[in-house]
Amino acid sequence: SSDYSADLSAQIGMGFAFAHHFASYDAVEALTHYRARFKPSPSRSTPWSILAVAVVTADTDEEAEYLAQSMDLNRLRRDRGQYFPLPSPEEAMAYPYTEQDRIKLSRGRKRLFVGSPATVMAKLQPLITASQADEVMITASIYDHEKRKHAYTLLADAFGLQRSEAA
C-alpha cells in the first residue's frame, strides 16, 4: 500500500490491491499512479485495481460510532505492537486514553468509514470514484459477530448487491 507497490504492479503488468485502511500513502494517488503506468503483460492486458477499506456500519450513525470504539482501541494497540483480540466496545470505552492517544485515534479515523449505510456510502463513494477502483474489498471488524454479519448485509444492500445464503 504505497507508491512503490503501485509502481511495481504497473511495471510487471499485474493487478494491484491497495489497503487504504492501514496505508499512510494516498489511495487515489496510488491507484491513479498504477493505472497511468500500467504495462500489459502475459497475465493482464489491462489494469485492475482493488481498493480495500475498513468499514463499521450499523442501522444508525450512533450505533456505528459505538461499535467503532473496538476498532479505535485495536488500531492504537497494534500501532504499539500489541496484538490482542478485538476488544468489546465497552472495554474500549473504559480504556484510559491519553490526549496523545485521542490525537492518534482522530488521525486513524480518516482511514475508517463509520456510520449508517447512507453515511458510509456518502463518505466512501467519492474515494471509489476518484481512485477508479475496479473492485472494493471491505473489512468490518466488529466485536459482536451478529452485528458484523448485519453490517455486511447493510453494505451489500447499499451497494445494490444480490443476497445469497451464507455458507
C-alpha positions as CSV (number, residue, x, y, z in Angstrom):
1,S,0.0,0.0,0.0
2,S,2.5,2.5,-1.3
3,D,3.7,4.2,-4.4
4,Y,6.4,1.5,-4.7
5,S,3.8,-1.3,-4.8
6,A,1.7,0.7,-7.2
7,D,4.7,1.2,-9.5
8,L,5.9,-2.4,-9.3
9,S,2.4,-3.8,-10.1
10,A,2.2,-1.4,-13.1
11,Q,5.6,-2.3,-14.4
12,I,5.1,-6.0,-14.3
13,G,1.5,-5.8,-15.6
14,M,-0.2,-7.3,-12.6
15,G,-3.4,-6.3,-10.7
16,F,-3.0,-4.0,-7.7
17,A,-4.7,-4.0,-4.4
18,F,-4.4,-1.0,-2.1
19,A,-5.0,-1.4,1.6
20,H,-6.5,2.1,2.4
21,H,-7.3,1.0,6.0
22,F,-3.7,0.9,7.2
23,A,-1.8,2.8,4.5
24,S,-0.1,6.1,5.1
25,Y,0.0,6.8,1.4
26,D,-2.9,8.4,-0.5
27,A,-5.2,5.8,-2.1
28,V,-6.2,8.0,-5.1
29,E,-2.6,8.8,-5.8
30,A,-1.5,5.2,-5.6
31,L,-4.3,3.9,-7.8
32,T,-4.0,6.7,-10.4
33,H,-0.2,6.1,-10.5
34,Y,-0.8,2.4,-11.1
35,R,-3.3,3.0,-14.0
36,A,-1.1,5.7,-15.7
37,R,2.0,3.5,-15.7
38,F,0.4,0.1,-16.3
39,K,2.2,-2.1,-18.9
40,P,0.3,-5.1,-20.4
41,S,1.8,-8.5,-19.6
42,P,1.0,-12.1,-20.3
43,S,-1.0,-12.1,-17.1
44,R,-3.1,-8.9,-17.7
45,S,-3.8,-6.8,-20.8
46,T,-5.4,-4.1,-18.8
47,P,-5.0,-2.7,-15.3
48,W,-7.2,-4.0,-12.5
49,S,-7.3,-2.4,-9.0
50,I,-8.9,-3.3,-5.7
51,L,-9.4,-0.7,-3.0
52,A,-9.5,-2.3,0.4
53,V,-11.2,-0.3,3.1
54,A,-12.3,-0.7,6.7
55,V,-16.0,0.0,7.5
56,V,-18.1,-0.1,10.6
57,T,-21.7,0.3,9.7
58,A,-25.0,-0.2,11.6
59,D,-28.6,0.9,11.3
60,T,-27.7,4.3,12.7
61,D,-24.7,6.6,12.9
62,E,-24.8,6.5,16.7
63,E,-24.7,2.7,16.8
64,A,-21.9,2.5,14.3
65,E,-19.9,5.0,16.3
66,Y,-20.4,2.9,19.4
67,L,-19.3,-0.3,17.6
68,A,-16.2,1.6,16.1
69,Q,-14.8,2.0,19.5
70,S,-13.4,-1.5,19.2
71,M,-11.5,-0.7,16.0
72,D,-10.1,2.5,17.6
73,L,-8.6,0.7,20.5
74,N,-7.4,-2.2,18.4
75,R,-5.6,0.2,16.0
76,L,-4.0,2.1,18.9
77,R,-2.7,-1.2,20.4
78,R,-1.4,-2.5,17.1
79,D,0.5,0.7,16.5
80,R,2.2,-0.1,19.8
81,G,2.9,-3.7,18.7
82,Q,0.2,-5.1,21.0
83,Y,-1.7,-7.8,19.1
84,F,-4.6,-8.6,21.4
85,P,-8.0,-9.9,20.4
86,L,-10.5,-7.3,19.2
87,P,-11.8,-5.5,22.4
88,S,-15.5,-5.1,23.0
89,P,-16.9,-1.5,22.7
90,E,-17.4,-1.5,26.5
91,E,-13.7,-2.3,27.0
92,A,-12.7,0.3,24.5
93,M,-14.9,3.0,26.1
94,A,-13.4,2.2,29.6
95,Y,-9.8,2.4,28.3
96,P,-7.8,5.3,29.9
97,Y,-6.9,7.2,26.6
98,T,-4.3,9.9,26.9
99,E,-4.6,13.2,24.9
100,Q,-1.9,11.8,22.5
101,D,-4.0,8.6,22.1
102,R,-7.0,10.7,21.2
103,I,-5.0,12.6,18.6
104,K,-3.8,9.3,17.0
105,L,-7.4,8.0,17.0
106,S,-8.6,11.1,15.3
107,R,-6.0,10.6,12.6
108,G,-6.8,6.9,12.2
109,R,-10.5,7.7,11.7
110,K,-9.5,9.2,8.3
111,R,-9.0,5.6,7.2
112,L,-12.1,4.1,8.8
113,F,-15.6,4.6,7.3
114,V,-18.1,4.7,10.2
115,G,-21.9,5.3,10.1
116,S,-25.2,4.2,8.8
117,P,-25.2,2.8,5.2
118,A,-26.1,6.2,3.8
119,T,-23.4,7.9,5.8
120,V,-20.8,5.3,4.8
121,M,-21.7,5.5,1.1
122,A,-21.6,9.3,1.1
123,K,-18.0,9.1,2.5
124,L,-16.9,6.1,0.5
125,Q,-18.3,6.7,-2.9
126,P,-16.1,9.8,-3.7
127,L,-13.0,7.7,-2.9
128,I,-14.1,4.9,-5.1
129,T,-14.9,7.3,-7.9
130,A,-11.7,9.3,-7.6
131,S,-9.5,6.2,-7.4
132,Q,-11.3,4.4,-10.3
133,A,-11.1,1.2,-8.3
134,D,-12.5,-1.8,-10.2
135,E,-13.3,-3.6,-7.1
136,V,-13.9,-2.7,-3.4
137,M,-12.9,-5.1,-0.6
138,I,-14.4,-4.3,2.7
139,T,-13.3,-5.5,6.2
140,A,-15.7,-4.9,9.0
141,S,-14.0,-5.7,12.3
142,I,-17.0,-5.6,14.7
143,Y,-16.8,-7.3,18.0
144,D,-20.3,-8.8,18.0
145,H,-20.5,-11.5,15.3
146,E,-24.2,-10.9,14.6
147,K,-23.7,-7.2,14.3
148,R,-20.7,-7.8,12.0
149,K,-22.9,-10.0,9.7
150,H,-25.6,-7.4,9.8
151,A,-23.0,-4.8,8.8
152,Y,-22.1,-6.8,5.7
153,T,-25.8,-7.2,4.8
154,L,-26.3,-3.4,5.2
155,L,-23.3,-2.8,2.9
156,A,-24.4,-5.3,0.3
157,D,-27.8,-3.6,0.2
158,A,-26.2,-0.2,-0.1
159,F,-24.0,-1.4,-3.0
160,G,-27.1,-3.0,-4.6
161,L,-25.7,-6.5,-4.5
162,Q,-27.9,-9.6,-4.5
163,R,-28.2,-11.5,-1.3
164,S,-27.2,-15.1,-1.1
165,E,-27.3,-17.6,1.7
166,A,-24.3,-17.6,4.0
167,A,-22.0,-20.6,3.7
